[in-house]
Amino acid sequence: MKIVFANDTIYGWASGASVVGGAERQQWLLARVLAANGWSVTVGMRETLVAGERRTIDGVEFFGIGKGNIYRAWYRFLSLEHPDWWYWRCADHLWGCAVEIAKLAGVHTIFAAGFDTDVQPRQALFRRPHWWPLYAWGLSRTNRILVQHTGQLAALAPRWRPKAYIVPSIAGEMAAVKPHSARTKYVAWVAMLRQPKRPDVLLEIARKAAAIRFIVCGGPTPFSSPPGYSERIVEALQAQPNIEFLGKVAPQKTQQIIADAAMLLSTSDAEGFPNTFLEAWSSGTPVISLKIDPDRLIERQELGTVPGNVERATADILALMDSPQQRDEIAVRARRYVAEAHSAAAVTAVFENAIAGVRS
């Protein structure tokens, strides 16, 4: 079976560059796992590689498709590679055109939701939101729709659900867990400094929990935020005495910060299935998530807490910080859950069933 992707940032994750993007990280993890399981996998790139150039990393081939007209580049790419499937992750108005190009080339298509609103076309697009009908057309015409949890499946239009399948995200490497009694007592917060991530709420919690140390990883960005928002947040983070603001951090260092933390704090208003949750649970780090809890996993599996407001979040952080034994118990449950549901083997099996049209 052969599958292709078309996303330049995947190469950044594959080559170890300092990149961001949870959706692109998931595409790299999936591409690498499929290649290891006998799939032929190619990633089409418009940047970094010149047209026609090929490089291989961990069994995944990267191919330069050129910088000309994107639609022609896609069609040439698909016609040259002859894949069975084209995988696309996250909402974009271009998906409507991409699906039709794939059909012309005789290629089946997979759309994978990365954000909860991806399954609601009218709310899905950050770029060119008025072009949502074109995106919806792509969803209606694609062969498979992959969602991350039952909430996304329920929000999907009923007419599209027969071709939709729940395929979990891949956790990545499972490193050795450091006992919580040996960890430094700090709370990790990891995200780009854009408004939906609510770094302002992080600041509010840090002020209320003045005795707790917070380590914050995330660079400023104009994406999905008012002008000057990130810059104002950076100034406030740097001025808060109990916050150590590191700015944009390489993925490897970010993972280590999460793995060494007493807990991970999420203040986001909306997500899909956060990569940071999987990174935390893989390393035995509890998650304090103000609002986000896909399929109520944190609550049901006891993988942290979902306080719902700043006051309860502050109380939960203080209580967990004083109980390394409770954090160790959470670590055991978290690691077990990730191994069962988000390991490479588990996700590959579910993905291949979805491609075959078999319900897991």
Secondary structure, 3 states (H helix, E strand, C coil): CEEEEECCHHHHHHHCCCCCCHHHHHHHHHHHHHHHCCCEEEEEECCCCCCCCEEEECCEEEEECCCCCHHHHHHHHHHHHCCCEEEEECCCCCHHHHHHHHHHCCCEEEEECCEHHHHCHHHHCCCCHHHHHHHHHHHHHCCEEEECCHHHHHHCCHHHHHHEEECCCCCCCCCCCCCHHHCCCEEEEECCECHHHCHHHHHHHHHHCCCCEEEEECCECCCCCCCCHHHHHHHHHHHCCCEEEEECCCHHHHHHHHHHCCEEEECCCCCECCHHHHHHHHCCCCEEECCCCHHHHHHHHCCEECCCCHHHHHHHHHHHHCCHHHHHHHHHHHHHHHHHHCCHHHHHHHHHHHHHCCCC
